[in-house]
């Protein structure tokens, strides 16, 4: 288990969404642990290892040492690792991909004129609410998104569990965008569970009731909230695809951390071999 002192340390240094314990626990139902400077989660023979250290500069050898400590303590059958660099393990590679986290630096942020125009375009038609309550209308927008986009099974599982994440977190805010008839046409989920970072977690916007610029308006509200709360950055999440990357880049978002995802299946023998290879 993770202690309150360790949770406080995580809050002080969290820079990626996977450092938000409430988020990962609600999505995976796994138990959080801190091993040296690295957060990890375990459940039913699965280890989720977050290879971004808390409070220190990343070091490949140090990360691998902590990972091997987690392997020895947890003895998993499946290992999921996200890290700035790839990790080689003795086992079968189930999945592997690369991406980058994007970030806004709030101190130096200048909103581009085209983005400001989109915000002004949406503002007369939209009112924005801030709350922490999840309702059926949010489920309806998620269902519309799932019906109109091709996304992975893993992403679908995450979207279905957003309500659990919202209800379990004390640092989440939902930003609702309503049209002049009071209909919810878009919403964002933001998490402020870090000393220095706000996290742009989810954005859903209706295609049936589309208002140009509504997603820009919502992000501008997150930026203002983050500034009021004293945050220095907004982690915009991964690029994911060209469309999502374009939205983040047009705001001035820039890649700041490499993201390597590796999913391994390892036998007990493979764990022992992996440990011995590091001696």
Secondary structure, 3 states (H helix, E strand, C coil): CCCHHHHHHHHHHCCCHHHCHHHHHHHHCCEEEEECCEEEEEECCEEEEEECCCCCCCCHHHHHHHHHHHHHHHCCCEEEEEECCCCCCCCEEEEEEEEEEEEEECCCCCCCHHHHHHHHHHHCCCEEEEECCCCHHHHHHHHHHHHHCCCCHHHHHHHHCHHHHHHHCCCEEEEEEECCCCCEEEEEEEECCCCCEEEEEEEEECCCCCCCCHHHHHHHHHHHHHHHCCCCEEEEEECCCHHHHHHHHHCCCEEEEEEEEEEEECCHHHHHHHHHHCC
